[in-house]
Amino acid sequence: MKIDHEKMTAEIDLMSNKTMYVVKDGRLISHTLPDYGSTVVVMVGGRVDRLEDNTKRKI
């Protein structure tokens, strides 16, 4: 991930299926997704508040 602070642009890898990106208050936040389970994006007031991971283990 390359970030150009002057132009306010970011270059991200679109081939990575294990990473999710969230923009909050002008910051780019990367989040690694779990192997099994789900990730919930919690919104408060129309803005991202937090990410909640619910992981499972396959046996």
N, CA, C and O atoms as CSV, one atom per row, in Angstrom:
chain,resi,resn,atom,element,x,y,z
A,1,MET,N,N,0.854,-1.157,0.000
A,1,MET,CA,C,0.000,0.000,0.000
A,1,MET,C,C,0.907,1.228,0.000
A,1,MET,O,O,1.746,1.396,0.885
A,2,LYS,N,N,0.725,2.081,-1.006
A,2,LYS,CA,C,1.471,3.336,-1.076
A,2,LYS,C,C,0.508,4.492,-0.884
A,2,LYS,O,O,-0.552,4.536,-1.509
A,3,ILE,N,N,0.879,5.431,-0.015
A,3,ILE,CA,C,0.028,6.580,0.264
A,3,ILE,C,C,0.774,7.851,-0.112
A,3,ILE,O,O,1.913,8.052,0.310
A,4,ASP,N,N,0.133,8.720,-0.912
A,4,ASP,CA,C,0.663,10.034,-1.267
A,4,ASP,C,C,-0.136,11.070,-0.487
A,4,ASP,O,O,-1.282,11.367,-0.824
A,5,HIS,N,N,0.482,11.619,0.563
A,5,HIS,CA,C,-0.222,12.537,1.454
A,5,HIS,C,C,-0.514,13.880,0.784
A,5,HIS,O,O,-1.499,14.535,1.126
A,6,GLU,N,N,0.320,14.298,-0.160
A,6,GLU,CA,C,0.098,15.581,-0.833
A,6,GLU,C,C,-1.148,15.530,-1.718
A,6,GLU,O,O,-1.961,16.454,-1.706
A,7,LYS,N,N,-1.294,14.455,-2.481
A,7,LYS,CA,C,-2.437,14.315,-3.396
A,7,LYS,C,C,-3.638,13.659,-2.727
A,7,LYS,O,O,-4.721,13.603,-3.310
A,8,MET,N,N,-3.450,13.158,-1.490
A,8,MET,CA,C,-4.501,12.435,-0.773
A,8,MET,C,C,-4.996,11.231,-1.580
A,8,MET,O,O,-6.200,11.005,-1.701
A,9,THR,N,N,-4.044,10.458,-2.132
A,9,THR,CA,C,-4.367,9.247,-2.883
A,9,THR,C,C,-3.622,8.063,-2.268
A,9,THR,O,O,-2.605,8.225,-1.593
A,10,ALA,N,N,-4.155,6.876,-2.521
A,10,ALA,CA,C,-3.522,5.649,-2.032
A,10,ALA,C,C,-3.568,4.604,-3.139
A,10,ALA,O,O,-4.537,4.522,-3.894
A,11,GLU,N,N,-2.514,3.812,-3.223
A,11,GLU,CA,C,-2.452,2.708,-4.179
A,11,GLU,C,C,-2.499,1.416,-3.376
A,11,GLU,O,O,-1.628,1.161,-2.544
A,12,ILE,N,N,-3.529,0.594,-3.630
A,12,ILE,CA,C,-3.705,-0.646,-2.884
A,12,ILE,C,C,-3.630,-1.830,-3.839
A,12,ILE,O,O,-3.822,-1.678,-5.046
A,13,ASP,N,N,-3.353,-2.999,-3.295
A,13,ASP,CA,C,-3.259,-4.235,-4.066
A,13,ASP,C,C,-4.653,-4.847,-4.221
A,13,ASP,O,O,-5.243,-5.308,-3.244
A,14,LEU,N,N,-5.173,-4.849,-5.438
A,14,LEU,CA,C,-6.503,-5.396,-5.688
A,14,LEU,C,C,-6.506,-6.916,-5.814
A,14,LEU,O,O,-7.574,-7.523,-5.892
A,15,MET,N,N,-5.348,-7.528,-5.837
A,15,MET,CA,C,-5.267,-8.981,-5.971
A,15,MET,C,C,-5.269,-9.689,-4.614
A,15,MET,O,O,-5.298,-10.919,-4.567
A,16,SER,N,N,-5.238,-8.948,-3.532
A,16,SER,CA,C,-5.243,-9.547,-2.201
A,16,SER,C,C,-6.684,-9.765,-1.743
A,16,SER,O,O,-7.408,-8.803,-1.489
A,17,ASN,N,N,-7.101,-11.028,-1.638
A,17,ASN,CA,C,-8.441,-11.364,-1.184
A,17,ASN,C,C,-8.540,-11.443,0.335
A,17,ASN,O,O,-9.627,-11.665,0.868
A,18,LYS,N,N,-7.430,-11.267,1.039
A,18,LYS,CA,C,-7.394,-11.413,2.496
A,18,LYS,C,C,-7.401,-10.070,3.216
A,18,LYS,O,O,-7.313,-10.034,4.443
A,19,THR,N,N,-7.505,-8.954,2.472
A,19,THR,CA,C,-7.433,-7.634,3.091
A,19,THR,C,C,-8.638,-6.799,2.694
A,19,THR,O,O,-9.037,-6.768,1.530
A,20,MET,N,N,-9.213,-6.120,3.685
A,20,MET,CA,C,-10.313,-5.193,3.459
A,20,MET,C,C,-9.832,-3.810,3.893
A,20,MET,O,O,-9.124,-3.683,4.892
A,21,TYR,N,N,-10.212,-2.783,3.150
A,21,TYR,CA,C,-9.791,-1.421,3.458
A,21,TYR,C,C,-10.993,-0.575,3.835
A,21,TYR,O,O,-12.056,-0.675,3.223
A,22,VAL,N,N,-10.810,0.262,4.854
A,22,VAL,CA,C,-11.845,1.180,5.321
A,22,VAL,C,C,-11.226,2.571,5.373
A,22,VAL,O,O,-10.110,2.742,5.864
A,23,VAL,N,N,-11.952,3.562,4.865
A,23,VAL,CA,C,-11.508,4.948,4.973
A,23,VAL,C,C,-12.303,5.606,6.084
A,23,VAL,O,O,-13.533,5.642,6.045
A,24,LYS,N,N,-11.587,6.132,7.084
A,24,LYS,CA,C,-12.238,6.796,8.213
A,24,LYS,C,C,-11.459,8.066,8.543
A,24,LYS,O,O,-10.263,8.021,8.832
A,25,ASP,N,N,-12.149,9.183,8.496
A,25,ASP,CA,C,-11.543,10.489,8.801
A,25,ASP,C,C,-10.290,10.756,7.976
A,25,ASP,O,O,-9.308,11.291,8.490
A,26,GLY,N,N,-10.320,10.385,6.698
A,26,GLY,CA,C,-9.188,10.635,5.809
A,26,GLY,C,C,-8.036,9.660,5.965
A,26,GLY,O,O,-7.003,9.822,5.317
A,27,ARG,N,N,-8.190,8.652,6.809
A,27,ARG,CA,C,-7.150,7.636,6.999
A,27,ARG,C,C,-7.579,6.339,6.336
A,27,ARG,O,O,-8.748,5.960,6.404
A,28,LEU,N,N,-6.637,5.657,5.696
A,28,LEU,CA,C,-6.899,4.353,5.099
A,28,LEU,C,C,-6.480,3.287,6.100
A,28,LEU,O,O,-5.311,3.204,6.479
A,29,ILE,N,N,-7.438,2.474,6.526
A,29,ILE,CA,C,-7.195,1.444,7.530
A,29,ILE,C,C,-7.324,0.085,6.853
A,29,ILE,O,O,-8.363,-0.226,6.272
A,30,SER,N,N,-6.266,-0.727,6.927
A,30,SER,CA,C,-6.327,-2.073,6.356
A,30,SER,C,C,-6.701,-3.063,7.457
A,30,SER,O,O,-6.289,-2.921,8.609
A,31,HIS,N,N,-7.486,-4.064,7.077
A,31,HIS,CA,C,-7.951,-5.078,8.028
A,31,HIS,C,C,-7.783,-6.438,7.378
A,31,HIS,O,O,-8.321,-6.676,6.297
A,32,THR,N,N,-7.047,-7.333,8.016
A,32,THR,CA,C,-6.844,-8.686,7.507
A,32,THR,C,C,-8.064,-9.532,7.855
A,32,THR,O,O,-8.471,-9.602,9.015
A,33,LEU,N,N,-8.637,-10.165,6.854
A,33,LEU,CA,C,-9.847,-10.958,7.038
A,33,LEU,C,C,-9.508,-12.336,7.609
A,33,LEU,O,O,-8.447,-12.885,7.313
A,34,PRO,N,N,-10.408,-12.901,8.430
A,34,PRO,CA,C,-10.153,-14.225,9.012
A,34,PRO,C,C,-10.298,-15.325,7.953
A,34,PRO,O,O,-10.962,-15.134,6.934
A,35,ASP,N,N,-9.665,-16.486,8.212
A,35,ASP,CA,C,-9.764,-17.622,7.292
A,35,ASP,C,C,-11.186,-18.165,7.234
A,35,ASP,O,O,-11.680,-18.494,6.156
A,36,TYR,N,N,-11.844,-18.261,8.379
A,36,TYR,CA,C,-13.223,-18.715,8.479
A,36,TYR,C,C,-13.978,-17.740,9.361
A,36,TYR,O,O,-13.395,-17.151,10.271
A,37,GLY,N,N,-15.245,-17.564,9.111
A,37,GLY,CA,C,-16.051,-16.686,9.938
A,37,GLY,C,C,-16.553,-15.483,9.158
A,37,GLY,O,O,-16.696,-15.531,7.937
A,38,SER,N,N,-16.817,-14.409,9.880
A,38,SER,CA,C,-17.374,-13.221,9.227
A,38,SER,C,C,-16.791,-11.962,9.861
A,38,SER,O,O,-16.311,-11.974,10.994
A,39,THR,N,N,-16.850,-10.876,9.092
A,39,THR,CA,C,-16.462,-9.561,9.579
A,39,THR,C,C,-17.651,-8.638,9.394
A,39,THR,O,O,-18.177,-8.510,8.288
A,40,VAL,N,N,-18.078,-7.994,10.471
A,40,VAL,CA,C,-19.229,-7.095,10.445
A,40,VAL,C,C,-18.718,-5.665,10.582
A,40,VAL,O,O,-17.918,-5.365,11.468
A,41,VAL,N,N,-19.190,-4.784,9.694
A,41,VAL,CA,C,-18.861,-3.366,9.774
A,41,VAL,C,C,-19.993,-2.685,10.532
A,41,VAL,O,O,-21.134,-2.673,10.069
A,42,VAL,N,N,-19.683,-2.122,11.688
A,42,VAL,CA,C,-20.679,-1.477,12.532
A,42,VAL,C,C,-20.664,0.017,12.228
A,42,VAL,O,O,-19.628,0.676,12.318
A,43,MET,N,N,-21.842,0.539,11.866
A,43,MET,CA,C,-21.980,1.949,11.523
A,43,MET,C,C,-22.708,2.675,12.654
A,43,MET,O,O,-23.663,2.145,13.221
A,44,VAL,N,N,-22.258,3.880,12.979
A,44,VAL,CA,C,-22.920,4.733,13.950
A,44,VAL,C,C,-23.012,6.122,13.322
A,44,VAL,O,O,-21.992,6.736,13.008
A,45,GLY,N,N,-24.215,6.604,13.144
A,45,GLY,CA,C,-24.401,7.916,12.551
A,45,GLY,C,C,-23.960,7.986,11.094
A,45,GLY,O,O,-23.539,9.044,10.625
A,46,GLY,N,N,-24.051,6.876,10.381
A,46,GLY,CA,C,-23.663,6.850,8.973
A,46,GLY,C,C,-22.167,6.759,8.736
A,46,GLY,O,O,-21.709,6.889,7.600
A,47,ARG,N,N,-21.398,6.537,9.801
A,47,ARG,CA,C,-19.944,6.418,9.677
A,47,ARG,C,C,-19.487,5.104,10.289
A,47,ARG,O,O,-20.135,4.563,11.186
A,48,VAL,N,N,-18.362,4.595,9.793
A,48,VAL,CA,C,-17.811,3.348,10.327
A,48,VAL,C,C,-17.353,3.588,11.751
A,48,VAL,O,O,-16.582,4.509,12.022
A,49,ASP,N,N,-17.838,2.742,12.669
A,49,ASP,CA,C,-17.442,2.841,14.077
A,49,ASP,C,C,-16.407,1.791,14.423
A,49,ASP,O,O,-15.384,2.088,15.039
A,50,ARG,N,N,-16.691,0.523,14.008
A,50,ARG,CA,C,-15.768,-0.557,14.345
A,50,ARG,C,C,-16.002,-1.752,13.425
A,50,ARG,O,O,-17.011,-1.836,12.725
A,51,LEU,N,N,-15.043,-2.669,13.448
A,51,LEU,CA,C,-15.139,-3.939,12.732
A,51,LEU,C,C,-15.176,-5.047,13.777
A,51,LEU,O,O,-14.368,-5.066,14.706
A,52,GLU,N,N,-16.116,-5.965,13.615
A,52,GLU,CA,C,-16.236,-7.080,14.556
A,52,GLU,C,C,-16.010,-8.382,13.799
A,52,GLU,O,O,-16.724,-8.688,12.844
A,53,ASP,N,N,-15.009,-9.148,14.236
A,53,ASP,CA,C,-14.704,-10.444,13.636
A,53,ASP,C,C,-15.366,-11.549,14.439
A,53,ASP,O,O,-15.300,-11.559,15.668
A,54,ASN,N,N,-16.001,-12.474,13.744
A,54,ASN,CA,C,-16.566,-13.670,14.354
A,54,ASN,C,C,-15.859,-14.834,13.682
A,54,ASN,O,O,-16.224,-15.230,12.575
A,55,THR,N,N,-14.852,-15.382,14.345
A,55,THR,CA,C,-14.053,-16.416,13.717
A,55,THR,C,C,-14.535,-17.801,14.115
A,55,THR,O,O,-15.038,-18.020,15.217
A,56,LYS,N,N,-14.369,-18.708,13.199
A,56,LYS,CA,C,-14.710,-20.110,13.403
A,56,LYS,C,C,-13.471,-20.942,13.135
A,56,LYS,O,O,-12.554,-20.501,12.442
A,57,ARG,N,N,-13.447,-22.127,13.676
A,57,ARG,CA,C,-12.352,-23.053,13.434
A,57,ARG,C,C,-12.928,-24.321,12.861
A,57,ARG,O,O,-13.727,-24.997,13.509
A,58,LYS,N,N,-12.522,-24.652,11.637
A,58,LYS,CA,C,-13.028,-25.845,10.979
A,58,LYS,C,C,-12.184,-27.048,11.413
A,58,LYS,O,O,-10.954,-27.007,11.387
A,59,ILE,N,N,-12.891,-28.136,11.818
A,59,ILE,CA,C,-12.155,-29.331,12.262
A,59,ILE,C,C,-12.550,-30.520,11.411
A,59,ILE,O,O,-12.046,-31.624,11.620
